[in-house]
Amino acid sequence: MREDELATALVEHFEAAFDDAAVRLEEPYDHYGNRGVVDVYARTSPPERVSYLAELKADPAVRMAAGANEILRQYRRMERYFYADDAHDLRTRLGRDGPGLYLLLLFAPTVRCVEHVVQNRRLYGSIDPELTVDGVPAERKVAFLVNLDSAPSGGLGFLSVNGDVGVDSPLFRRAVPDGSRLADALADADVALGSGEDDRGDGGAD
């Protein structure tokens, strides 16, 4: 599975789930030389405008990365600099109910991605979901994509591995849809869940 397949699923999901959502692929940003590209940039229409920045990781990206630290550096760069440049703005709305921005690090539901996330589960699980960007409540979400086949009808899902429910918790395993690609990948992956230990050989914490 490749990143372009994940991007297609996200575009289909946003277009089906929200009226008049604006979705861009490979959206560049540049803040005084701190450059990068967001895989998917989506905004829902007013009055409840919500923005989504998504970094996508499938097998090729996980295989080529030096480790989880490199992937998280890309994710953090997006968080730090996307709205710091002059081309993007994050509009504040008083009395907002819930986050106005979601910062997404999304993994494909494949054996390689499952093994990578599980081996680095403490690092990914330690990402604090809550933050504020330019005065707007935001949420970080490190997750597996699920229900890919339902993306055209707006049914794509994000199964988080950061915050209160870790990838090795019983709650996470119960939340995995039966018969899904993620369920199959978890069953086929060469990992041991439940010990709470991680493999620092694939990129431990800085």
Contacts in CASP RR format, 6 or more apart in sequence:
PFRMAT RR
TARGET T0000
AUTHOR 0000-0000-0000
METHOD contacts of the structure
MODEL  1
MREDELATALVEHFEAAFDDAAVRLEEPYDHYGNRGVVDVYARTSPPERV
SYLAELKADPAVRMAAGANEILRQYRRMERYFYADDAHDLRTRLGRDGPG
LYLLLLFAPTVRCVEHVVQNRRLYGSIDPELTVDGVPAERKVAFLVNLDS
APSGGLGFLSVNGDVGVDSPLFRRAVPDGSRLADALADADVALGSGEDDR
GDGGAD
1 58 0 8 1.000
1 59 0 8 1.000
1 108 0 8 1.000
1 109 0 8 1.000
1 110 0 8 1.000
2 58 0 8 1.000
2 59 0 8 1.000
2 60 0 8 1.000
3 39 0 8 1.000
3 56 0 8 1.000
3 57 0 8 1.000
3 58 0 8 1.000
3 60 0 8 1.000
3 61 0 8 1.000
5 58 0 8 1.000
5 108 0 8 1.000
5 148 0 8 1.000
6 39 0 8 1.000
6 56 0 8 1.000
6 58 0 8 1.000
6 106 0 8 1.000
6 108 0 8 1.000
6 145 0 8 1.000
6 148 0 8 1.000
7 25 0 8 1.000
7 39 0 8 1.000
7 40 0 8 1.000
7 56 0 8 1.000
8 151 0 8 1.000
9 145 0 8 1.000
9 148 0 8 1.000
9 151 0 8 1.000
9 156 0 8 1.000
10 23 0 8 1.000
10 40 0 8 1.000
10 42 0 8 1.000
10 54 0 8 1.000
10 56 0 8 1.000
10 106 0 8 1.000
10 151 0 8 1.000
10 156 0 8 1.000
11 23 0 8 1.000
11 25 0 8 1.000
11 40 0 8 1.000
12 151 0 8 1.000
12 152 0 8 1.000
12 154 0 8 1.000
12 156 0 8 1.000
13 151 0 8 1.000
13 152 0 8 1.000
13 154 0 8 1.000
13 155 0 8 1.000
13 156 0 8 1.000
13 157 0 8 1.000
14 21 0 8 1.000
14 23 0 8 1.000
14 42 0 8 1.000
14 44 0 8 1.000
14 52 0 8 1.000
15 21 0 8 1.000
15 23 0 8 1.000
16 151 0 8 1.000
16 152 0 8 1.000
16 153 0 8 1.000
16 154 0 8 1.000
16 155 0 8 1.000
17 154 0 8 1.000
17 155 0 8 1.000
17 156 0 8 1.000
18 44 0 8 1.000
18 45 0 8 1.000
19 45 0 8 1.000
20 45 0 8 1.000
21 42 0 8 1.000
21 43 0 8 1.000
21 44 0 8 1.000
21 45 0 8 1.000
22 42 0 8 1.000
22 43 0 8 1.000
22 45 0 8 1.000
23 40 0 8 1.000
23 41 0 8 1.000
23 42 0 8 1.000
24 40 0 8 1.000
24 41 0 8 1.000
24 42 0 8 1.000
25 39 0 8 1.000
25 40 0 8 1.000
25 41 0 8 1.000
26 37 0 8 1.000
26 38 0 8 1.000
26 39 0 8 1.000
27 37 0 8 1.000
27 38 0 8 1.000
27 40 0 8 1.000
27 41 0 8 1.000
28 35 0 8 1.000
28 36 0 8 1.000
28 37 0 8 1.000
28 38 0 8 1.000
29 35 0 8 1.000
29 36 0 8 1.000
29 37 0 8 1.000
29 38 0 8 1.000
29 78 0 8 1.000
29 81 0 8 1.000
29 82 0 8 1.000
29 84 0 8 1.000
29 85 0 8 1.000
29 87 0 8 1.000
29 88 0 8 1.000
30 36 0 8 1.000
30 85 0 8 1.000
30 87 0 8 1.000
31 81 0 8 1.000
31 84 0 8 1.000
31 85 0 8 1.000
34 77 0 8 1.000
34 80 0 8 1.000
34 81 0 8 1.000
34 84 0 8 1.000
36 77 0 8 1.000
36 78 0 8 1.000
36 81 0 8 1.000
38 53 0 8 1.000
38 54 0 8 1.000
38 55 0 8 1.000
38 78 0 8 1.000
38 82 0 8 1.000
39 54 0 8 1.000
39 55 0 8 1.000
39 56 0 8 1.000
40 52 0 8 1.000
40 53 0 8 1.000
40 54 0 8 1.000
40 56 0 8 1.000
41 51 0 8 1.000
41 52 0 8 1.000
41 53 0 8 1.000
41 54 0 8 1.000
42 51 0 8 1.000
42 52 0 8 1.000
42 54 0 8 1.000
43 49 0 8 1.000
43 50 0 8 1.000
43 51 0 8 1.000
43 52 0 8 1.000
44 50 0 8 1.000
44 51 0 8 1.000
47 93 0 8 1.000
49 91 0 8 1.000
49 93 0 8 1.000
49 100 0 8 1.000
50 99 0 8 1.000
50 100 0 8 1.000
50 101 0 8 1.000
50 102 0 8 1.000
51 90 0 8 1.000
51 100 0 8 1.000
51 101 0 8 1.000
51 102 0 8 1.000
52 101 0 8 1.000
52 102 0 8 1.000
52 104 0 8 1.000
53 78 0 8 1.000
53 79 0 8 1.000
53 82 0 8 1.000
53 101 0 8 1.000
53 102 0 8 1.000
53 103 0 8 1.000
53 104 0 8 1.000
54 104 0 8 1.000
54 105 0 8 1.000
54 106 0 8 1.000
55 71 0 8 1.000
55 74 0 8 1.000
55 75 0 8 1.000
55 78 0 8 1.000
55 104 0 8 1.000
55 105 0 8 1.000
55 106 0 8 1.000
56 106 0 8 1.000
56 108 0 8 1.000
57 65 0 8 1.000
57 71 0 8 1.000
57 105 0 8 1.000
57 106 0 8 1.000
57 107 0 8 1.000
57 108 0 8 1.000
57 113 0 8 1.000
58 107 0 8 1.000
58 108 0 8 1.000
58 110 0 8 1.000
58 113 0 8 1.000
59 108 0 8 1.000
59 110 0 8 1.000
59 112 0 8 1.000
59 113 0 8 1.000
61 71 0 8 1.000
62 71 0 8 1.000
62 107 0 8 1.000
62 112 0 8 1.000
62 113 0 8 1.000
62 116 0 8 1.000
63 112 0 8 1.000
65 71 0 8 1.000
66 203 0 8 1.000
67 120 0 8 1.000
67 202 0 8 1.000
67 203 0 8 1.000
67 204 0 8 1.000
68 116 0 8 1.000
68 120 0 8 1.000
68 123 0 8 1.000
68 124 0 8 1.000
68 202 0 8 1.000
68 203 0 8 1.000
68 204 0 8 1.000
69 123 0 8 1.000
69 203 0 8 1.000
69 204 0 8 1.000
69 205 0 8 1.000
69 206 0 8 1.000
70 203 0 8 1.000
71 105 0 8 1.000
72 105 0 8 1.000
72 123 0 8 1.000
72 124 0 8 1.000
72 127 0 8 1.000
75 103 0 8 1.000
75 105 0 8 1.000
78 103 0 8 1.000
79 103 0 8 1.000
79 131 0 8 1.000
79 133 0 8 1.000
79 140 0 8 1.000
82 88 0 8 1.000
83 89 0 8 1.000
83 90 0 8 1.000
83 133 0 8 1.000
83 134 0 8 1.000
90 100 0 8 1.000
90 101 0 8 1.000
90 133 0 8 1.000
90 134 0 8 1.000
90 136 0 8 1.000
91 136 0 8 1.000
92 134 0 8 1.000
92 135 0 8 1.000
92 136 0 8 1.000
93 100 0 8 1.000
96 136 0 8 1.000
96 137 0 8 1.000
98 137 0 8 1.000
99 136 0 8 1.000
99 137 0 8 1.000
99 138 0 8 1.000
99 139 0 8 1.000
100 136 0 8 1.000
100 137 0 8 1.000
100 138 0 8 1.000
101 133 0 8 1.000
101 136 0 8 1.000
101 137 0 8 1.000
101 138 0 8 1.000
101 139 0 8 1.000
102 138 0 8 1.000
102 139 0 8 1.000
102 141 0 8 1.000
103 131 0 8 1.000
103 138 0 8 1.000
103 139 0 8 1.000
103 140 0 8 1.000
103 141 0 8 1.000
104 141 0 8 1.000
104 143 0 8 1.000
104 158 0 8 1.000
105 124 0 8 1.000
105 127 0 8 1.000
105 140 0 8 1.000
105 141 0 8 1.000
105 142 0 8 1.000
105 143 0 8 1.000
106 143 0 8 1.000
106 144 0 8 1.000
106 145 0 8 1.000
106 158 0 8 1.000
107 113 0 8 1.000
107 116 0 8 1.000
107 117 0 8 1.000
107 142 0 8 1.000
107 143 0 8 1.000
107 144 0 8 1.000
107 145 0 8 1.000
108 144 0 8 1.000
108 145 0 8 1.000
109 144 0 8 1.000
109 145 0 8 1.000
109 146 0 8 1.000
109 148 0 8 1.000
109 180 0 8 1.000
109 181 0 8 1.000
109 182 0 8 1.000
109 185 0 8 1.000
110 181 0 8 1.000
110 185 0 8 1.000
111 185 0 8 1.000
111 188 0 8 1.000
111 189 0 8 1.000
113 144 0 8 1.000
113 185 0 8 1.000
114 144 0 8 1.000
114 182 0 8 1.000
114 185 0 8 1.000
114 186 0 8 1.000
114 189 0 8 1.000
114 191 0 8 1.000
115 189 0 8 1.000
115 190 0 8 1.000
115 191 0 8 1.000
116 202 0 8 1.000
117 124 0 8 1.000
117 144 0 8 1.000
117 161 0 8 1.000
117 167 0 8 1.000
118 167 0 8 1.000
118 168 0 8 1.000
118 189 0 8 1.000
118 191 0 8 1.000
118 193 0 8 1.000
119 191 0 8 1.000
119 198 0 8 1.000
119 199 0 8 1.000
119 201 0 8 1.000
119 202 0 8 1.000
120 198 0 8 1.000
120 199 0 8 1.000
120 202 0 8 1.000
120 203 0 8 1.000
120 204 0 8 1.000
121 161 0 8 1.000
121 166 0 8 1.000
121 167 0 8 1.000
121 168 0 8 1.000
121 196 0 8 1.000
121 198 0 8 1.000
122 196 0 8 1.000
122 198 0 8 1.000
122 205 0 8 1.000
123 198 0 8 1.000
123 203 0 8 1.000
123 204 0 8 1.000
123 205 0 8 1.000
124 142 0 8 1.000
124 161 0 8 1.000
124 162 0 8 1.000
124 167 0 8 1.000
125 142 0 8 1.000
125 161 0 8 1.000
125 162 0 8 1.000
125 163 0 8 1.000
125 166 0 8 1.000
125 167 0 8 1.000
126 162 0 8 1.000
126 205 0 8 1.000
127 140 0 8 1.000
127 142 0 8 1.000
127 162 0 8 1.000
127 163 0 8 1.000
128 140 0 8 1.000
128 162 0 8 1.000
128 163 0 8 1.000
129 139 0 8 1.000
129 140 0 8 1.000
129 141 0 8 1.000
129 160 0 8 1.000
129 162 0 8 1.000
129 163 0 8 1.000
130 137 0 8 1.000
130 138 0 8 1.000
130 139 0 8 1.000
130 140 0 8 1.000
131 138 0 8 1.000
131 139 0 8 1.000
131 140 0 8 1.000
132 138 0 8 1.000
140 162 0 8 1.000
141 158 0 8 1.000
141 160 0 8 1.000
141 162 0 8 1.000
142 160 0 8 1.000
142 161 0 8 1.000
142 162 0 8 1.000
143 158 0 8 1.000
143 159 0 8 1.000
143 160 0 8 1.000
143 161 0 8 1.000
143 162 0 8 1.000
144 158 0 8 1.000
144 159 0 8 1.000
144 161 0 8 1.000
144 182 0 8 1.000
145 156 0 8 1.000
145 157 0 8 1.000
145 158 0 8 1.000
145 159 0 8 1.000
146 156 0 8 1.000
146 157 0 8 1.000
146 158 0 8 1.000
146 159 0 8 1.000
146 176 0 8 1.000
146 177 0 8 1.000
146 180 0 8 1.000
146 181 0 8 1.000
146 182 0 8 1.000
147 155 0 8 1.000
147 156 0 8 1.000
147 157 0 8 1.000
147 177 0 8 1.000
147 180 0 8 1.000
148 156 0 8 1.000
148 181 0 8 1.000
150 156 0 8 1.000
150 157 0 8 1.000
159 172 0 8 1.000
159 175 0 8 1.000
159 176 0 8 1.000
159 182 0 8 1.000
160 166 0 8 1.000
161 167 0 8 1.000
161 172 0 8 1.000
165 171 0 8 1.000
165 172 0 8 1.000
165 175 0 8 1.000
166 172 0 8 1.000
167 193 0 8 1.000
168 193 0 8 1.000
168 194 0 8 1.000
168 195 0 8 1.000
168 196 0 8 1.000
169 194 0 8 1.000
173 186 0 8 1.000
173 193 0 8 1.000
176 182 0 8 1.000
176 183 0 8 1.000
176 186 0 8 1.000
177 183 0 8 1.000
198 204 0 8 1.000
END
